[in-house]
Amino acid sequence: MKIAYLILCHKNPNQVQILIDKLNCRNTDFYIHIDKKSKEFDLNKKNNIFILPPERRIDVRWATSSMVSATMELIHFMLERNKVYDYIFLISGQDFPIKTNEEIEKYLTDNLGFNFIEVLPHTHKLYKRYKKRNELYYPCWMQKSSVCAKVLKKLYILLSGGYMHTFVIFKRTYIENITFEFGSQWWCLTYECLLWIANYIDNNQKILKFFENSLTPDECIFQTAFMQSPYKENIHNNITYLEWAENKNNPRVFTAEDYCLLKSSDCLFARKFDIEADKEIIKLLK
């Protein structure tokens, strides 16, 4: 079983190094994107660790198309090496495995050919809310994290029909013949499926252009491309465990108190972890 891990990271290089060391085993490679804003991010150099060069790194801003750009750079970086893998994981530097490498490999072997990516059904209670991310045209200044931008964005959403509806006069023109899908940013795909998705996105630049003025496109573009692919029937649920904190835009950070909860999960990975907030849980899982 040949596995590639694509890792997007921006902080805590020590934690990222522990993550790589934990996952490092036979027939495993790592491709690392370090946020352009991050400084002094040193990782051990090994022949199976490939770090995206500085000139190709992206200044990643939360909920913007920069996350898609960083992910696509990492995918292209991997494909340029002409190495074929059975599976490719996209994880963050704040993910951590909750199963052993042997258990991960066995799970993938037992489910060989399936793709692990979350695609929300259109009947899901949040689907209309997620559609709103694409229905409005969000100028780049409105996607910033400043208090002023957040307030104006909220007013814009409310005036255009609220979080679950958009008045026709406000709706953007969608890309023809495409139904947008939504789900978690993190996935595990077969090499053939990811190659198809990468080619699809590369050959449809209008999709990337469209998402420049959407919110959180990293939770849409890969699901949308996947459901256009010939692999869409070979799908299993996402295999990363997380819990959303109430009224928060980010999943909660796990601590040592969550150890038994995490180990009882059927998932392979969990997120998120922060060695500065609680290093004991990482020690326990390691």
Salt bridges, closest charged atoms under 4 A:
ASP21 OD1 - LYS46 NZ 3.96
ASP29 OD2 - LYS83 NZ 2.67
ASP35 OD2 - LYS37 NZ 3.05
ASP59 OD1 - LYS37 NZ 2.76
ASP59 OD2 - ARG61 NH2 2.88
GLU73 OE1 - ARG56 NE 2.99
GLU80 OE1 - ARG56 NH1 2.94
ASP95 OD1 - ARG271 NE 2.68
GLU105 OE2 - ARG26 NH2 3.99
ASP110 OD2 - LYS106 NZ 2.71
GLU135 OE2 - LYS131 NZ 3.84
GLU181 OE1 - HIS122 NE2 2.91
ASP202 OD2 - HIS76 NE2 2.78
GLU212 OE1 - LYS209 NZ 3.49
GLU219 OE1 - ARG133 NH1 2.96
GLU243 OE1 - ARG252 NE 2.79
ASP258 OD1 - ARG252 NH2 2.74
ASP274 OD2 - LYS11 NZ 2.95
